[in-house]
Amino acid sequence: MINEDKERIDKMENQLIDMRLAVSALLETATHHQRNFDTIQRNFETMQRNFDTLVLEIRDMRSDMMQMQSDIKEIQTEIKEIQTDVRGLQTENRRILDILQNRPPEQES
């Protein structure tokens, strides 16, 4: 009976050791996962900041592009005015040349 009790105690001690090893492994795994989670969280926060910065830069670029588009429209209007002025000057120059060369004025269509 003492032998049986000794075997039982040894078996219980072995089971206790196994359980402690299992708990230790679980704790180590949980710690490892927590470190990974913390790293993922930091990476996500960094990515979020980068994304927010990118969104602001895109908004700035869009605003700049809208301003440039407005400037281009103004320039196009000015070019049309200059073209009209040049056509007027060309017509006036032709009229003056016709007078200087004693030619009858050309009929405009």
C-alpha positions in Angstrom: 0.0 0.0 0.0 2.9 2.4 0.7 4.2 1.6 -2.7 0.9 2.4 -4.3 0.7 5.6 -2.3 4.2 6.5 -3.4 3.3 5.7 -7.0 0.2 7.9 -6.7 2.2 10.8 -5.2 4.8 10.4 -7.9 2.1 10.4 -10.6 0.5 13.5 -9.1 3.8 15.2 -8.9 4.5 14.4 -12.5 1.1 15.6 -13.5 1.6 18.8 -11.5 5.0 19.3 -13.2 3.3 18.8 -16.6 0.6 21.2 -15.7 3.1 23.8 -14.6 5.0 23.4 -17.9 1.8 23.7 -19.9 0.8 26.8 -18.0 4.3 28.3 -18.4 4.1 27.5 -22.2 0.7 29.2 -22.4 1.9 32.2 -20.6 4.9 32.5 -22.9 2.7 32.1 -25.9 0.3 34.7 -24.5 3.2 37.1 -23.9 4.5 36.5 -27.4 1.1 37.2 -28.9 0.7 40.3 -26.8 4.1 41.6 -28.1 2.9 40.9 -31.6 -0.3 42.6 -31.0 1.5 45.7 -29.6 3.7 45.8 -32.6 0.7 45.5 -35.0 -1.0 48.2 -33.0 2.0 50.6 -33.3 2.3 49.8 -37.0 -1.4 50.5 -37.5 -1.1 53.8 -35.7 1.9 54.8 -37.8 0.0 53.7 -41.0 -3.0 55.7 -39.9 -0.8 58.9 -39.3 0.8 58.4 -42.7 -2.6 57.9 -44.3 -3.9 61.1 -42.6 -0.9 63.0 -43.9 -1.4 61.6 -47.4 -5.1 62.7 -47.3 -4.0 66.2 -46.3 -1.4 66.3 -49.1 -4.0 65.2 -51.6 -6.4 67.9 -50.5 -3.6 70.5 -50.8 -2.8 69.2 -54.3 -6.4 69.2 -55.3 -6.7 72.8 -54.1 -3.6 73.8 -56.0 -4.9 72.1 -59.1 -8.2 73.9 -58.8 -6.3 77.2 -58.5 -4.2 76.3 -61.5 -7.3 75.4 -63.5 -8.8 78.8 -62.6 -5.5 80.5 -63.6 -5.5 78.6 -66.9 -9.1 79.8 -67.6 -8.1 83.4 -66.9 -5.1 83.0 -69.2 -7.3 81.5 -72.0 -9.6 84.5 -71.7 -6.7 86.8 -71.9 -5.3 84.9 -75.0 -8.7 85.2 -76.7 -8.7 89.0 -76.0 -5.2 89.3 -77.3 -6.2 87.3 -80.4 -9.1 89.6 -81.0 -6.8 92.6 -80.6 -4.3 91.2 -83.0 -7.0 90.5 -85.6 -8.1 94.1 -85.2 -4.6 95.3 -85.6 -4.1 93.1 -88.7 -7.3 94.5 -90.2 -6.2 98.1 -89.4 -2.7 97.4 -90.9 -4.2 96.0 -94.1 -6.4 99.1 -94.3 -3.4 101.4 -93.8 -1.4 99.5 -96.4 -4.3 99.7 -98.8 -4.4 103.5 -98.3 -0.6 103.8 -98.7 -0.6 101.7 -101.8 -3.7 103.4 -103.3 -5.6 100.1 -103.5 -9.3 99.8 -102.9 -10.0 98.3 -99.5 -10.7 94.5 -99.3 -14.2 93.5 -98.6 -14.6 91.8 -95.2 -16.7 88.7 -95.1 
